[in-house]
Amino acid sequence: MENNAKSDSLADSAIETSGIIPMGSNAKTKKIWGAFVLIFLSGLLLGGVIGFYVGKPPAHKSNSQSFRQRIFDNYVSELKLTPEQQQKIRPVVDKGFDRIQDFRKKRTGELIEIISGNYDDLKVFLTPEQLRKLAEMRQKTLVRVQGKMQEKL
């Protein structure tokens, strides 16, 4: 019986020591992995924040003349237009570009009408203090929308 007890205890100790990490350090392993994951996530978060604020792509602000010219130049190079064709096509490109600008202006007006109408619909539910805040919000929004649309023209 004593031999059986010794062989059982030897078998138990063989099971406990057969792994790479001893059984007693399971909590320590979890702490190490937890720290690793936290460091990784904080680096990811910090990198995202820094990338957002520092790594912004340059704003695409081109005046309408240079954009109009780029469109025309693209036709000339891709279609290999002769000088005579270029003279005939220039007014067509200009007319199309002007129509696009008119459309954007019209769309801006419609967008501003929608925003104004939405704010008007909200007024009935608000207190006087909230109405003052809403008026400020409305003004900021309209300025922002008009500015964005002007950038595109």
N, C-alpha and C positions, 0 to 999 in steps of 0.2 A: 504494500500500500504506500509505503514511504517512497518507493521508486516512482510510482504513478504520480505522486504529488510533486516530486522533483521534475519529472518530465512535463507535467502540466505547467509548472512555473517557467520552465525553460521555453516551452512553446509560446506562452504569453509574452515573455520578454523578446522572443524572436519576432513576434508580430509587431510589438511596439517599436522596435528599432529597425524594422525592415524598410521604412519610408525614408525619403530624403530629409524631411524636416521632422524632428522629434515631436511627439504628440503634445508635449508641454508648451511648445511655442506657437500653438495655433492662434492664440490671441495676439501674439507679437506679429505674426505673419499678416493677420487682418489689419493691424495698425499700419504696417509698412505699406501694404497695398492701398489702404485708405489714404495715406499721406501722398502716395504716388498719384492716385487719381485726383486728389484735391489740387496738387501742384499742376498737374496736366490741365485740369479744367480752369484753374485761375490763369494759367498762361494763355489758354485759348481765349478766355474772356478778355484779358488784357490786350492780347494781340488784335482781337476784333475791334475793341474800342480805339486803340491807337491807329489801326488801319482805317477806321471810319473817319477819324478826325484829321489824320496826317496824310493818308494816302488817297484823298479825294481826287478823282480824275479832273483835269482842267475843265473849267466851264466852257461849253461850246457856244461862244458868242461871235457870230460873224454878222457883219452888216449885210443888208439885203443885196447891195450891189455886188459884193464879192460872191455871195451865194448864187445870184443870178448869173454871174460870169462863169462860175464853176459848172453850172448846169449847161450853159452854152458850150463851154470848152469840152465838156464830156461828149456832147453831140458831135462836135467837130472831130475829136480824136477817135471816138468809137466808130463813127460812120465815115470817117475820112472825107469830110466835105470839102468841095472845091471852094475857092474864094467867092465865086458867083452864088453857089448854094448857101454859103454862110450869110451873104447879104440878104438873101430871100428868107432864110430861116430865122434870123435875128428878131424880126418883128413878131413872129409866131411865138418864139420862146418868151419874149417880153410880155406879150399879151397873156400867155398862160400863167406866167409868174404873177402878173398883176391880179389875175382872177383868183389865184391861190391866196394872195394877201387880202383881197376883199372878203373871201370866204372866212379867213381867220378872224378878221375884224367883226364880221357878222356873228360868227360863233362866239366871240368874246362878249358881244352885246347880249346874246341869248343866254349865255352862261351867267352873266351878271343879273339878268332878269330872274333866272331860276333861283339864284342865291338870295336875292332880295325878297322874292315871293316866299321862300322858305322861312326867312327871318320874320316876315310879316305874320305868317301862320303861327309862329312860336309865341308872338307877343301876348296873345290872349291868356296864356298860362303862367305868365311871369309877374313877379312883384316889381315895384318901381326900381329897386336896387338892381335886380336881375335885368331889367330893361336897359338900364344904363350900361351894364356890363355887355349885354347883347349888342348894343349900338357900337361899342368899342370893338367887339369881335367882328361885327359886320364890316366896319371900316377897314380893319386889318386884312380881312379876307379879300375884300374888293381890291385893295391896293396890291396885294400879293397876286391875285388872278390877273389884273391888268398888267402888272410887271412881267409875269410869266408869258403872257400872250404877246407883249411887245418884244420880248427877247426872241420869239419865234418869227417875228416879222422881219 
